[in-house]
């Protein structure tokens, strides 16, 4: 058997405190809904939120996290820069990072992308269909040809991100737009996955296929066992 995968689910946890609709859909918070599913998958899961000391992302937490899942929306600017720096360093060292939905505007995602990460959006309770465009990828195992979500917030192109290493999902919305909804990247020794679905007032994180993708992606994002690069002045390997 392989080692236990350690996951930290981070959520700014602000909508849950003020919005009755969100409280009804996610009584344990968005982070709780995701964490509960991953625990059922046999993963070791903890949660962290914005208002905890160091946003719940202490050195001890980050050093014992194989995969960090990030959900944020209205409080991106409240995330301290020094915490963002620590998360970035851990990704470069090998920690996996999954950024969900409105996390595209988070400090950590924009820092790792190096672009504005801007896009079009619309809230009109419209149908979204996510098409699998990499059927052989581990993230799509057991998902099916597409994922149909009855009501979602629309995100539309142009999405100002670097060209993904791999494009896994493309979304179509009833209003006509399309969107690159599942993108992988490598930064340093770490892997990243951006996954679009998940507006806070819709039960997206109770959708079986969405949760399947998240669980698959966690396993794909786990740090590898390859060599870690050495930087700095180096002695010659051969006689000079």
C-alpha positions in Angstrom: 0.0 0.0 0.0 1.1 3.5 -0.7 1.6 6.2 2.0 -1.4 8.2 3.2 -2.1 11.3 1.2 -2.3 14.4 3.4 -4.7 17.1 2.1 -5.5 20.6 3.4 -8.7 22.2 2.2 -8.5 26.0 2.5 -11.5 28.2 2.3 -11.9 31.9 3.0 -15.2 30.9 4.7 -16.9 34.3 4.4 -20.1 33.6 2.4 -20.9 30.8 4.9 -21.0 33.4 7.8 -23.4 35.9 6.1 -25.4 34.2 3.3 -28.3 32.0 4.4 -28.4 30.2 1.0 -24.8 29.2 1.3 -25.4 28.1 4.9 -28.2 25.9 3.8 -26.3 24.3 0.9 -23.0 24.0 2.9 -23.8 23.8 6.6 -20.2 22.7 7.3 -18.8 25.2 4.8 -17.6 24.6 1.3 -14.3 23.3 2.8 -16.3 20.9 5.0 -18.2 19.4 2.0 -15.0 18.8 0.1 -13.2 17.5 3.1 -15.9 15.1 4.1 -15.9 13.5 0.6 -12.1 13.2 0.6 -12.2 11.5 4.0 -14.5 8.9 2.5 -11.9 8.4 -0.2 -9.5 7.3 2.5 -7.4 10.5 2.5 -6.0 12.3 5.6 -7.8 15.7 5.4 -7.6 18.8 7.5 -9.2 22.2 6.8 -8.0 25.8 7.2 -9.8 29.2 6.9 -8.9 32.8 6.4 -9.7 34.0 10.0 -7.5 31.5 11.7 -4.0 32.6 12.9 -1.8 32.6 9.8 -4.9 31.8 7.8 -4.6 28.2 9.2 -1.5 27.8 7.0 1.3 27.6 9.6 4.7 26.1 8.7 3.7 22.9 10.5 0.5 22.6 8.4 2.2 23.4 5.1 5.1 21.1 5.8 2.6 18.2 6.4 0.5 18.9 3.4 0.9 16.9 0.2 -1.9 18.7 -1.6 -3.5 22.1 -0.8 -7.0 22.8 -2.2 -7.8 26.6 -2.4 -11.3 28.2 -2.5 -11.7 32.0 -2.3 -13.9 34.7 -3.7 -14.6 38.0 -1.9 -11.6 38.2 0.4 -8.5 37.6 -1.8 -6.9 40.9 -0.7 -7.1 39.8 3.0 -4.7 37.0 2.4 -1.3 38.1 3.8 1.5 38.3 1.3 3.9 36.4 3.6 1.5 33.4 3.6 1.3 33.5 -0.2 5.1 33.5 -0.3 5.2 30.4 1.9 2.6 28.6 -0.2 4.4 29.4 -3.4 7.6 28.1 -1.9 6.0 24.8 -0.9 4.6 24.4 -4.4 8.0 24.9 -5.9 9.3 22.3 -3.5 6.7 19.8 -4.6 3.4 20.3 -2.8 0.4 20.0 -5.1 -2.0 22.9 -5.4 -5.7 22.7 -6.6 -7.4 26.1 -7.2 -11.2 26.0 -7.4 -13.6 28.4 -9.1 -13.1 32.0 -8.0 -9.7 31.1 -6.8 -8.5 32.2 -10.2 -8.3 35.7 -8.7 -6.4 34.5 -5.6 -3.0 36.0 -4.9 -1.4 32.6 -5.0 -2.8 31.6 -8.4 -2.0 35.0 -10.0 1.5 34.8 -8.5 2.1 31.4 -9.9 0.6 32.2 -13.3 2.2 35.7 -13.7 -0.9 37.0 -15.6 -4.1 38.9 -14.6 -6.2 35.6 -14.6 -9.2 37.8 -15.7 -12.2 36.5 -17.5 -15.9 37.1 -18.4 -18.6 36.1 -15.9 -22.4 36.1 -15.5 -24.8 34.8 -12.9 -27.9 33.6 -14.7 -28.5 30.1 -13.3 -27.5 28.5 -16.6 -26.6 25.0 -17.5 -22.9 24.1 -17.8 -21.5 21.1 -19.6 -17.9 20.2 -19.0 -16.5 18.2 -21.8 -13.5 15.9 -21.2 -10.8 16.7 -23.7 -8.1 14.4 -22.2 -9.9 11.1 -21.7 -6.7 9.2 -20.9 -5.7 11.5 -18.1 -5.9 10.2 -14.5 -8.0 13.3 -13.4 -10.8 12.1 -15.7 -10.8 8.4 -14.5 -14.4 7.2 -14.1 -15.9 10.6 -14.9 -17.6 9.9 -18.2 -17.5 11.9 -21.5 -19.0 15.0 -19.9 -20.3 16.5 -16.7 -23.7 18.2 -16.7 -24.3 20.8 -14.0 -27.9 22.2 -13.9 -27.1 25.7 -12.6 -23.8 27.4 -12.5 -22.1 30.8 -12.7 -20.8 31.4 -16.2 -17.1 32.0 -16.8 -16.2 32.8 -20.4 -13.1 33.3 -22.6 -10.8 35.0 -22.9 -9.3 33.6 -19.7 -6.0 35.4 -19.2 -3.8 32.5 -18.1 -0.6 31.0 -19.5 -1.1 28.2 -22.0 -1.8 25.1 -19.8 0.5 22.2 -19.8 -2.6 20.1 -20.3 -6.2 21.1 -21.0 -8.4 18.5 -19.3 -11.9 20.1 -19.5 -13.7 22.6 -21.7 -17.0 24.1 -20.5 -20.0 25.1 -22.6 -22.7 27.3 -21.1 -26.3 27.7 -22.2 -25.7 31.4 -23.0 -23.1 30.4 -25.6 -19.7 30.9 -24.0 -17.0 28.3 -23.6 -14.2 28.2 -21.0 -11.0 26.3 -20.3 -12.3 24.7 -17.0 -9.6 22.2 -16.2 -6.0 23.2 -16.6 -2.7 21.6 -15.3 0.6 23.3 -14.7 4.0 22.4 -13.3 5.9 25.0 -11.2 9.3 23.9 -9.9 8.8 20.4 -8.4 5.1 20.9 -7.9 2.0 20.3 -9.9 -1.1 22.5 -10.1 -4.7 22.0 -11.3 -7.3 24.7 -11.8 -10.9 23.4 -11.8 -13.6 25.9 -12.6 -17.0 24.7 -11.2 -18.2 25.7 -7.7 -20.1 29.0 -7.3 -21.1 29.3 -3.6 -24.8 29.5 -4.0 -25.1 26.3 -6.0 -24.7 22.7 -4.7 -21.8 22.0 -7.1 -19.6 20.4 -4.4 -22.3 17.8 -3.8 -22.2 16.7 -7.5 -20.8 13.2 -7.6 -18.8 13.7 -10.8 -17.3 17.0 -9.6 -16.3 15.4 -6.4 -14.8 12.5 -8.4 -12.7 14.9 -10.4 -11.5 16.6 -7.2 -10.5 13.2 -5.6 -8.8 12.1 -8.8 -6.9 15.4 -9.0 -5.7 15.1 -5.4 -4.1 11.8 -6.2 -2.5 13.2 -9.4 -1.1 16.2 -7.5 0.7 14.2 -4.9 4.4 15.1 -4.9 6.6 12.6 -6.8 9.6 10.7 -5.5 12.0 12.1 -8.0 15.3 13.9 -7.2 15.1 17.4 -5.8 17.2 19.9 -7.8 20.4 21.4 -6.3 21.0 25.1 -6.8 24.1 27.2 -6.4 27.8 26.6 -6.8 28.6 23.0 -7.8 31.8 21.0 -7.7 32.6 19.2 -11.0 31.5 15.7 -11.4 34.5 14.9 -13.6 38.2 15.8 -13.3 38.9 19.2 -14.8 
